[in-house]
Amino acid sequence: MVDRTAGHRADTGTEFNTVVHGGNLHEAAERYGIPYAQWLDLSTGINPHGYPVPPIPADAWRRLPDDGDGFAACAARYYGAPDAAHVLPVAGSQAAIRALPSLLPRGQVGIAPLTYSEYVPAFERAGHEVVPLDATWDTLPDAFTHVVVVNPNNPTAEHLSAGKLLHWHAQLAARGGTLLIDEAFADTMPSASLAASTHRAGLIVLRSPGKFFGLAGVRAGFVLGAPAWLDALRRTLGAWTVSGPARHAVKAAFEDELWQQQMRTRLDAESARLVSLLHAQGLATHSTPLFAWTDDVRAAALHEALARRGVWTRLFTASGSVRFGLPASDAEWARLEESLREATR
């Protein structure tokens, strides 16, 4: 019998029980002997034009976080969840990814071979069997108890329609299973979210302000789902999961609709610019407004050549694919364009 989870481990970077992520710039600086400050870091899909957080009130530092501050209700309005009872703020969606597998009945879990790398080890630690998920399937295998979908997918940018996901959910719910959808990159396409459907049993949606709002450092996230399930997760995670300053920053971002509209337009344009640069070097890409991904046969060599020039991209080792984030300034765009030309000569 083929060990299919080995493919997951290799593609998602979980060799030696270490999950690899972008943003590991200190590691790159040490490996290539280039000072940290001299790098152009394109290894994450985080918006380089982060939300301008207003001054933080002194009370946000002095007082314990208060669940009566309307934070969950604000998130429900922004994401389109049924109401505040269907939203649980957490210390980054990473906290939920680590905790939720132990709250679900053990079973067979379908996860795409190349997707966000934390899901496979989290489910395996909780005793689930992880097997590859094929996005082209209409009918899920009978053995599947749960399915995890990152939508749009990180890093391949693949997007599954709401209709398809709800069809999968119906199949899983009929057998007492769960569909978990990670919408970390869905802020650029809000109409595609399933947040409004999280009143359905067996449907869980994870959201994060870190990517679109460029607020990854506040470590805030949200779990959307049925209140009874969220109560179980709340008991597992404990009190005060999101700090007062983080709540202030995220609430301000959620309420700033003008900034959101303008940023979506800007990111669409910058994504097209990034794709154009990569296409100019003959690289086929798939993209979201926050990153572009290529599985060109030259991708791994390109990652290495760019690293030697102080440009850090995210390499997915086993698949030999590379993800590019967006530069933050005209100078960074010019540096990327020059580095790409040099690296592909």
HUSUL-V115838 format. One line per field, one symbol per residue. phi: phi as a letter, one per 30 degrees, with the letter a starting at -180 (. if undefined). burial: 1 if it has 24 or more other C-alpha atoms within 12 Angstrom, else 0. Layout:
phi = ???
burial = ???
This chain:
phi = .ddddddddddcicehicdcbdiddddddddciceedcdcccdccdedcdddddedeeddddcdecdddidddddddddideaddcbbdbdideddedcdedccedacccbeebaeddddddddddjdccbdccdddccdedddcbbcbcbddccdidbcddddddddeeddddcicbcccccecdddbedddcedcddddibbbcbbdddddiceddhbabccldeddddddddddidhdcdedddddddddddcddeddddddddeddddddddddddcicdbbbcdcabbbcedcddddedddddcicccccceddicbccdcdcbedddddddddddddcd
burial = 000011111111110000011110100110000000001111111111111010000000000000100011111101111111111111111111111110110111111111111111111101011111101000010001111111111111111101001101111110001111111111111101111111111111111111111111011111111110110011001000111111111111111000010011001101101110110010111111111111100011111101111111111110111111111100001011101100110
